[in-house]
Amino acid sequence: KSRLWGNLAKIAVVLGLITSVINFVSVGIPQITEFAKTATGNDPTGKYQLRVLRDATEIEIAGAIVFGLTDDVRRTLDAHPTVRIIHLNSEGGRVSEARNLRDLIDSRGLTTFTSSGCFSACTLAYAAGQKRLIAKYASLGFHQYSFPGMKNRDFLSEYEKDKQDWLARGFAKAFVNRAFSTPNNEMWKPTHRELFHAGFVTGYPESDDVAVTGFKLGDLESIEAEFAKIPLFSALKTYEPETYRSMLSEMRSGLQKGRSLAELREKVLPLVQSVFMQRMPYASNSAVRSFVALLLEQMDVLYSVDTVLCYDYICDQERVAKLDVTKYFSKELREKELLVIAEVIRSAATQKHRPPQEKEIERQRAGVLKSLARRYGDDVQMLADPELGKKNKAKMCQLTYELYETILGLPERESGPLLRFMYASEK
């Protein structure tokens, strides 16, 4: 009955009330605010765009993983049962929704793919793919969860659930542990080698395996603006505007329909080749020499991979439009190709070199063929008779390489006209 104990009790109640108020302010209000925004359709994590691609064989999720996404994806899959691949290009979002999406992907046996990147909660859905593909320049990013008013210790049991799911899928334990131990204010982006080694990613797609994604349809204008900055397409825009417009039209249509890179290339490449072949006989000596030097570098790479591939590249223009030979070339070699072809188009449009008459290059041509005959005998006839070359594609590729290399050994004033004559003869 002492007043001391009564006062202490009152103080305890007051302190408890203050603690409750502090907790409510620091935890309750942020959580209620977050839930309120979500309930009204204004999820602060963002929005998503869902697209059906490649004649309803693929779909893309671009944007945030928010509540309602899985139901939307389920309805889309039910309407298009032919879908086999799901593109995940997302910065992340709600963990619980990512789990729902994971379970749906799992149940439908879909392949997951990211072309621009899959981060945070997105990786939970990505991990469920029967096959898990990634573009060569895309990343996956991992870190711990976060939610307003909650501390990391509040998620420990949730981490354990998802870790067990990943371990059951056969992912390396050390990889899994690191993914769930990276603080939520950081982002671990493992190398592709680490992703493959851990079993988290299963492969790269070929250019005809997946649609081109990783952009918003509203971004097409900015994509076209960036497109025009590439040397080759800038040259086409300036000197071949009609061809450039046709290319943009094909690109725009293909991207909207969700075509693959191979399908886009099959539409665009013949347009570029047509202009290029028309311009070559009129390009400067240095431009045609630079192109042939580039061609030798490309042939060297392809011959080391497959001699038939090398032959197809130089002798079968119809087939080469369907080949993805660029995957064998380094980034530097691909960039060099764009610059060299751009210079051919530019120099032909501005300098107007004419293709020489046969009598003007006869001496140089005879000297080159005589040099090749000394080394290869009657096999040189393959260069004049394509049917002979088809019977020995490796030899045909080798002879073509030697032909161009021998021509480049001549002074520019002799080799340039000879090359222009040869390309004029191929028109």
C-alpha positions as CSV (number, residue, x, y, z in Angstrom):
1,K,0.0,0.0,0.0
2,S,3.0,2.3,-0.2
3,R,2.6,5.3,-2.4
4,L,6.1,4.5,-3.8
5,W,4.9,1.3,-5.6
6,G,1.8,3.1,-6.8
7,N,3.8,5.9,-8.3
8,L,6.3,3.4,-9.8
9,A,3.3,1.6,-11.4
10,K,2.0,4.8,-12.9
11,I,5.5,5.6,-14.3
12,A,5.7,2.2,-15.8
13,V,2.3,2.6,-17.5
14,V,3.4,6.0,-18.8
15,L,6.7,4.6,-20.1
16,G,4.9,1.7,-21.7
17,L,2.5,4.2,-23.4
18,I,5.4,6.3,-24.6
19,T,7.1,3.1,-26.0
20,S,3.9,2.1,-27.7
21,V,3.6,5.6,-29.3
22,I,7.2,5.5,-30.4
23,N,6.7,2.0,-31.9
24,F,3.6,3.1,-33.6
25,V,5.3,6.2,-35.1
26,S,8.4,4.4,-36.2
27,V,6.8,1.1,-37.3
28,G,3.0,1.3,-37.5
29,I,2.6,4.5,-39.4
30,P,5.1,3.6,-42.1
31,Q,3.5,0.2,-42.6
32,I,0.0,1.6,-42.6
33,T,1.1,4.2,-45.1
34,E,2.7,1.6,-47.3
35,F,-0.4,-0.7,-47.2
36,A,-2.7,2.3,-47.9
37,K,-0.7,3.3,-51.0
38,T,-0.7,-0.3,-52.2
39,A,-4.5,-0.7,-51.6
40,T,-5.3,2.4,-53.7
41,G,-3.2,1.2,-56.7
42,N,-0.3,3.6,-56.0
43,D,2.3,1.0,-55.0
44,P,5.5,3.1,-54.4
45,T,7.6,0.3,-55.9
46,G,6.2,1.2,-59.3
47,K,4.1,-0.4,-62.1
48,Y,4.6,-3.1,-64.7
49,Q,4.1,-3.7,-68.4
50,L,3.0,-7.1,-69.6
51,R,3.5,-8.0,-73.3
52,V,2.7,-11.1,-75.4
53,L,5.6,-11.8,-77.8
54,R,6.5,-13.8,-80.9
55,D,3.1,-15.1,-81.9
56,A,2.1,-15.9,-78.2
57,T,5.1,-18.1,-77.5
58,E,6.7,-15.7,-75.0
59,I,5.6,-13.0,-72.6
60,E,7.5,-10.1,-70.9
61,I,7.2,-8.5,-67.5
62,A,8.9,-5.1,-67.5
63,G,8.8,-3.0,-64.3
64,A,7.9,-3.6,-60.7
65,I,6.6,-6.9,-59.2
66,V,3.5,-5.6,-57.4
67,F,0.4,-7.2,-56.0
68,G,-1.9,-8.4,-58.8
69,L,0.8,-9.2,-61.3
70,T,0.6,-12.9,-60.8
71,D,-3.1,-13.0,-61.5
72,D,-2.5,-10.9,-64.6
73,V,0.2,-13.3,-65.8
74,R,-2.0,-16.3,-65.0
75,R,-4.9,-14.9,-67.1
76,T,-2.4,-14.2,-69.9
77,L,-1.0,-17.7,-69.8
78,D,-4.5,-19.2,-69.8
79,A,-5.4,-17.2,-72.8
80,H,-2.1,-18.1,-74.6
81,P,-1.2,-21.7,-73.6
82,T,1.6,-21.7,-76.3
83,V,3.8,-19.5,-74.1
84,R,7.0,-21.2,-73.1
85,I,9.3,-18.3,-72.1
86,I,8.8,-15.5,-69.6
87,H,11.0,-12.4,-69.8
88,L,11.7,-10.8,-66.4
89,N,13.2,-7.3,-66.7
90,S,12.6,-5.9,-63.3
91,E,14.2,-4.0,-60.5
92,G,12.2,-6.0,-58.0
93,G,9.2,-5.4,-55.8
94,R,7.1,-7.3,-53.4
95,V,8.6,-10.5,-52.0
96,S,5.3,-12.2,-51.5
97,E,4.1,-11.4,-55.0
98,A,7.5,-12.6,-56.4
99,R,6.9,-15.9,-54.6
100,N,3.4,-16.2,-56.1
101,L,4.9,-15.6,-59.5
102,R,7.7,-18.1,-58.8
103,D,5.0,-20.8,-58.0
104,L,3.1,-20.0,-61.2
105,I,6.3,-20.2,-63.4
106,D,7.2,-23.5,-61.7
107,S,3.7,-25.0,-62.2
108,R,3.7,-24.1,-65.9
109,G,7.3,-25.3,-66.6
110,L,8.4,-22.0,-68.1
111,T,11.8,-20.9,-69.1
112,T,12.9,-17.6,-67.5
113,F,15.0,-15.0,-69.3
114,T,16.3,-11.5,-68.6
115,S,17.6,-9.2,-71.3
116,S,18.2,-6.1,-69.3
117,G,18.4,-7.3,-65.7
118,C,16.5,-9.0,-62.9
119,F,17.1,-7.7,-59.3
120,S,16.0,-8.1,-55.7
121,A,12.7,-9.9,-55.5
122,C,12.7,-10.5,-59.2
123,T,15.3,-13.2,-58.7
124,L,12.9,-15.3,-56.7
125,A,10.7,-15.6,-59.8
126,Y,13.7,-16.0,-62.1
127,A,15.0,-19.0,-60.1
128,A,11.9,-21.0,-60.8
129,G,12.6,-21.3,-64.5
130,Q,13.0,-24.8,-65.9
131,K,15.8,-23.2,-67.9
132,R,17.2,-19.9,-66.8
133,L,18.7,-17.8,-69.6
134,I,20.4,-14.4,-69.5
135,A,21.5,-12.0,-72.2
136,K,25.3,-11.5,-72.4
137,Y,25.2,-7.9,-71.1
138,A,22.4,-8.4,-68.5
139,S,22.9,-8.7,-64.7
140,L,21.2,-10.4,-61.8
141,G,21.2,-8.6,-58.5
142,F,20.7,-9.9,-54.9
143,H,20.2,-8.4,-51.5
144,Q,18.2,-8.8,-48.3
145,Y,14.6,-7.7,-48.0
146,S,13.2,-4.4,-46.7
147,F,9.9,-3.0,-45.7
148,P,9.1,0.3,-43.9
149,G,9.2,0.0,-40.1
150,M,10.8,-3.5,-40.2
151,K,14.4,-4.5,-39.2
152,N,16.5,-7.2,-40.8
153,R,16.0,-9.6,-37.9
154,D,12.3,-9.6,-38.7
155,F,13.0,-11.3,-42.0
156,L,15.3,-14.1,-40.8
157,S,12.6,-16.8,-41.0
158,E,11.6,-15.5,-44.5
159,Y,15.2,-15.8,-45.7
160,E,15.4,-19.3,-44.4
161,K,12.3,-20.3,-46.4
162,D,13.7,-18.9,-49.7
163,K,17.2,-20.3,-49.1
164,Q,15.7,-23.8,-48.6
165,D,13.8,-23.3,-51.9
166,W,17.0,-22.4,-53.8
167,L,19.0,-25.2,-52.2
168,A,16.3,-27.7,-53.3
169,R,16.7,-26.4,-56.8
170,G,20.3,-27.4,-56.7
171,F,22.0,-24.0,-56.4
172,A,25.4,-23.8,-54.7
173,K,25.1,-23.3,-50.9
174,A,27.9,-20.6,-50.8
175,F,26.1,-18.7,-53.5
176,V,22.7,-18.9,-51.8
177,N,24.2,-17.7,-48.5
178,R,25.9,-14.7,-50.0
179,A,22.7,-13.7,-51.9
180,F,20.8,-13.6,-48.7
181,S,23.5,-11.9,-46.6
182,T,24.0,-8.8,-48.8
183,P,22.6,-5.8,-46.9
184,N,19.4,-4.3,-48.5
185,N,21.2,-1.0,-49.1
186,E,23.7,-2.8,-51.3
187,M,23.4,-5.0,-54.4
188,W,25.5,-8.0,-55.2
189,K,25.8,-8.5,-59.0
190,P,27.7,-11.8,-59.5
191,T,29.6,-12.3,-62.7
192,H,28.1,-14.6,-65.3
193,R,30.8,-17.1,-64.5
194,E,29.7,-17.1,-60.9
195,L,26.1,-17.5,-61.9
196,F,26.8,-20.4,-64.2
197,H,29.1,-22.1,-61.7
198,A,26.4,-21.9,-59.0
199,G,23.8,-23.3,-61.3
200,F,21.6,-20.3,-61.0
201,V,21.8,-19.5,-64.7
202,T,21.8,-22.3,-67.3
203,G,22.7,-20.6,-70.5
204,Y,22.8,-17.8,-73.1
205,P,20.1,-17.8,-75.7
206,E,20.8,-17.9,-79.4
207,S,19.7,-14.9,-81.4
208,D,16.6,-16.9,-82.6
209,D,15.7,-18.3,-79.2
210,V,14.1,-15.3,-77.6
211,A,12.3,-12.0,-78.5
212,V,14.1,-8.7,-78.2
213,T,12.9,-7.1,-75.0
214,G,14.1,-4.9,-72.1
215,F,12.5,-1.6,-73.3
216,K,9.1,0.1,-73.0
217,L,7.0,0.6,-76.1
218,G,6.9,4.3,-75.3
219,D,10.7,4.3,-75.5
220,L,10.8,3.5,-79.3
221,E,11.5,7.1,-80.2
222,S,14.5,7.3,-77.9
223,I,15.6,3.9,-79.2
224,E,15.5,5.3,-82.7
225,A,17.5,8.4,-81.6
226,E,20.2,6.2,-80.2
227,F,20.0,4.0,-83.3
228,A,20.9,7.1,-85.4
229,K,24.1,7.6,-83.4
230,I,25.6,4.4,-84.6
231,P,28.1,5.2,-87.4
232,L,26.6,2.9,-90.0
233,F,23.0,4.0,-89.5
234,S,24.0,7.6,-89.3
235,A,25.6,7.3,-92.7
236,L,22.5,5.6,-94.1
237,K,20.3,8.4,-92.6
238,T,22.4,11.0,-94.3
239,Y,23.2,9.4,-97.7
240,E,20.5,6.7,-98.1
241,P,17.4,8.2,-96.3
242,E,14.9,5.9,-98.1
243,T,16.8,2.8,-97.0
244,Y,17.1,4.2,-93.5
245,R,13.4,4.8,-93.2
246,S,12.7,1.3,-94.4
247,M,15.0,-0.1,-91.8
248,L,13.4,1.9,-89.0
249,S,10.0,0.7,-90.2
250,E,11.1,-2.9,-90.0
251,M,12.8,-2.4,-86.6
252,R,9.7,-0.7,-85.2
253,S,7.4,-3.3,-86.4
254,G,9.6,-6.2,-85.3
255,L,10.1,-4.7,-81.8
256,Q,6.3,-4.1,-81.3
257,K,5.6,-7.7,-82.4
258,G,8.3,-9.1,-80.1
259,R,10.5,-10.6,-82.9
260,S,13.8,-12.2,-82.1
261,L,17.2,-10.6,-83.0
262,A,17.6,-13.2,-85.8
263,E,14.2,-12.3,-87.2
264,L,15.0,-8.6,-87.1
265,R,18.4,-9.2,-88.8
266,E,16.8,-11.3,-91.5
267,K,14.6,-8.3,-92.4
268,V,17.2,-5.5,-91.9
269,L,20.4,-7.1,-93.2
270,P,19.3,-7.4,-96.9
271,L,18.5,-3.7,-96.9
272,V,22.0,-2.8,-95.7
273,Q,23.7,-5.3,-98.0
274,S,21.9,-4.0,-101.0
275,V,23.1,-0.4,-100.4
276,F,26.5,-1.6,-99.4
277,M,27.1,-3.7,-102.5
278,Q,25.9,-0.8,-104.8
279,R,28.2,1.6,-103.1
280,M,31.4,-0.5,-102.9
281,P,32.5,0.1,-106.6
282,Y,32.3,3.8,-106.0
283,A,34.0,4.0,-102.6
284,S,37.5,5.4,-102.1
285,N,40.6,3.2,-102.3
286,S,41.2,3.4,-98.6
287,A,37.6,2.6,-97.8
288,V,37.5,-0.6,-99.9
289,R,40.9,-1.7,-98.6
290,S,39.7,-1.2,-95.0
291,F,36.6,-3.3,-95.7
292,V,38.7,-6.1,-97.2
293,A,41.1,-6.0,-94.3
294,L,38.0,-6.3,-92.0
295,L,36.7,-9.2,-94.0
296,L,40.0,-11.0,-93.6
297,E,39.8,-10.6,-89.8
298,Q,36.2,-12.0,-89.8
299,M,37.2,-14.9,-92.1
300,D,40.1,-15.7,-89.8
301,V,37.7,-16.0,-86.8
302,L,35.1,-18.0,-88.6
303,Y,37.6,-20.4,-90.2
304,S,38.9,-21.3,-86.7
305,V,35.3,-22.0,-85.6
306,D,34.1,-23.9,-88.7
307,T,35.4,-23.9,-92.3
308,V,31.8,-24.3,-93.6
309,L,30.7,-21.3,-91.7
310,C,33.6,-19.3,-93.3
311,Y,32.5,-20.5,-96.7
312,D,28.8,-19.6,-96.1
313,Y,29.8,-16.1,-95.0
314,I,31.7,-15.2,-98.1
315,C,29.9,-17.3,-100.8
316,D,26.2,-17.8,-99.7
317,Q,24.6,-14.4,-99.3
318,E,21.1,-15.9,-99.0
319,R,22.1,-18.1,-96.1
320,V,24.3,-15.6,-94.4
321,A,21.3,-13.4,-93.7
322,K,20.0,-16.2,-91.5
323,L,23.4,-16.8,-89.8
324,D,24.3,-15.2,-86.5
325,V,28.0,-15.0,-87.2
326,T,28.4,-11.9,-85.0
327,K,28.3,-14.0,-81.9
328,Y,31.8,-15.2,-82.9
329,F,33.2,-11.7,-83.3
330,S,34.6,-9.6,-80.4
331,K,32.8,-6.4,-79.5
332,E,35.7,-4.5,-81.0
333,L,35.4,-6.3,-84.3
334,R,31.6,-5.7,-84.4
335,E,32.2,-2.0,-83.8
336,K,34.9,-1.9,-86.4
337,E,32.5,-3.4,-88.9
338,L,30.0,-0.6,-88.4
339,L,32.7,2.1,-88.8
340,V,34.2,0.5,-91.9
341,I,30.8,0.0,-93.7
342,A,29.8,3.6,-92.8
343,E,33.0,4.9,-94.4
344,V,32.3,2.9,-97.6
345,I,28.8,4.5,-97.9
346,R,30.1,8.0,-97.0
347,S,33.1,8.0,-99.3
348,A,31.0,6.6,-102.2
349,A,28.4,9.3,-101.7
350,T,30.8,12.2,-101.4
351,Q,33.8,11.3,-103.6
352,K,32.3,9.5,-106.5
353,H,35.1,7.1,-107.5
354,R,34.2,5.2,-110.6
355,P,34.7,1.5,-111.1
356,P,37.6,1.0,-113.6
357,Q,37.4,-0.7,-117.0
358,E,38.8,-4.3,-117.2
359,K,41.8,-3.2,-119.3
360,E,42.8,-0.8,-116.5
361,I,43.2,-3.6,-113.9
362,E,44.2,-6.5,-116.2
363,R,47.9,-6.4,-115.3
364,Q,47.2,-6.3,-111.5
365,R,44.6,-9.1,-111.8
366,A,46.9,-11.3,-113.8
367,G,49.8,-10.8,-111.4
368,V,47.6,-11.8,-108.4
369,L,46.2,-14.9,-110.1
370,K,49.7,-16.0,-111.2
371,S,51.0,-15.7,-107.7
372,L,48.1,-17.8,-106.4
373,A,48.6,-20.4,-109.2
374,R,52.2,-20.9,-108.1
375,R,51.0,-21.8,-104.6
376,Y,47.7,-23.6,-105.3
377,G,48.0,-25.0,-108.9
378,D,44.7,-25.9,-110.5
379,D,42.7,-25.2,-107.3
380,V,42.7,-21.5,-108.3
381,Q,40.0,-22.5,-110.8
382,M,37.6,-22.5,-107.8
383,L,37.7,-18.7,-107.7
384,A,36.2,-18.6,-111.2
385,D,33.9,-21.6,-110.9
386,P,31.6,-21.5,-107.8
387,E,30.5,-25.1,-108.3
388,L,34.0,-26.3,-107.8
389,G,34.2,-24.3,-104.5
390,K,31.1,-26.0,-103.2
391,K,32.9,-29.4,-103.3
392,N,35.7,-28.2,-101.1
393,K,34.5,-25.4,-98.9
394,A,37.5,-25.2,-96.7
395,K,39.8,-24.8,-99.7
396,M,37.5,-22.2,-101.2
397,C,37.6,-20.2,-98.0
398,Q,41.4,-20.5,-97.9
399,L,41.8,-19.4,-101.5
400,T,39.5,-16.4,-101.1
401,Y,41.5,-15.4,-98.0
402,E,44.7,-15.6,-100.0
403,L,43.2,-13.7,-102.9
404,Y,42.3,-10.7,-100.8
405,E,45.5,-10.8,-98.8
406,T,47.6,-10.8,-102.0
407,I,45.6,-7.9,-103.4
408,L,46.1,-5.9,-100.2
409,G,49.8,-6.5,-100.7
410,L,49.7,-4.2,-103.7
411,P,50.1,-0.5,-103.4
412,E,46.8,1.3,-102.6
413,R,46.7,3.0,-106.1
414,E,46.6,-0.5,-107.7
415,S,44.7,-2.6,-105.1
416,G,41.9,0.0,-104.7
417,P,40.8,0.0,-108.4
418,L,41.1,-3.8,-108.6
419,L,38.8,-4.3,-105.6
420,R,36.3,-1.8,-107.0
421,F,36.3,-3.7,-110.3
422,M,35.7,-7.0,-108.5
423,Y,32.8,-5.6,-106.5
424,A,31.3,-4.0,-109.6
425,S,31.5,-7.4,-111.3
426,E,29.5,-9.0,-108.4
427,K,26.5,-6.6,-108.8
